[in-house]
């Protein structure tokens, strides 16, 4: 699936930001952003990782909110090329394997976990890069009727995306070193979680 995902997003990169500003997509994204902001909390002067950044919606959003610097990661070079040029570092890398020496107080992972073969690997990789008192926000599709429609849409692009039941996602997080510390459902097809690192001692 990784090849199909990268091919799809490389093809979409030039129009992805514009497309997300229209009609129902914009309505849903605005509501998702409110939930993300509520769970993320203040970001002024914070150094944030945007894991699976796409064309940089949340990179731009958190810079506008006062973040000091964003490290934005995506497997698509075409998506990385769409990012702003100031106060951020763009990295072309697999979110499941990336390891940086820097640690982050905030991580945003929005719209990524449904497209990866092993979401647990992404969560474990992120766990290794978060500060002990930091947290991560994950936005992902639930296993409901709207999520299944979303999955059917992506089957047209040769992608079988992941949907997440809440209890199973909590177990996945705990097995990856995270605890669920907050949650909001944004109808009809978005779950937003705040995760905090579990002690490794």
C-alpha positions, 0 to 999 in steps of 0.5 A: 500500500505504501507505493499507492499512498505515495503515488496518490499524494504525489499526484495530489500535492499541487492541488491538495491545499486548494481542494481542502478549502472548499465546501464540506472538506473545509467545514469538516476541517475547521471543526477538526482544527477546533478539536485539535486546538482544544486538546493541544493547548498553547503552542506559543514558543513551542517546537512541534513535530508535524508527523505526516504533514502533507501539504502543511495545513497544521504546520501553517496553523501552528506557526500562525498560533505562535509556535517557534519552529515546526519539524514537518515530516512526510514520505512524499517529496512533492508534499514537502515542497508545498511547505512554507519556507520559514520557521520550519524544517521539512524532512522526507522520511517514513514516519514509522522509522524516522528517529531524530536526536531532537525531542518535541514538546508537542507532536501532531499526527493528523490523517496519517495513521489510516494510511500506514501498514503498521500504525503501532510502529508510527506511534512507537517512533513518535514516543521516542521523540516526545519529551517526558512532559509532552503530548501528541494529538492524533486525528484519525477515522473511526470504524463507523458508517462514515469511516467505511464510506471514506475507506470505500473512496480510497479503494478507488485509488488502490488503498485499503485504509485503516479504521480505528475502534476506540477501545482497540486504538487505546490498546494500540496506544498503550502497547506503543508507550502512550496513554489516552489523556483526552478525546473528542469526536468530530462527526461524522468521521474524525476521532481526535485523541490527546496522548501522553507518554507512559513511563518506561521505568 
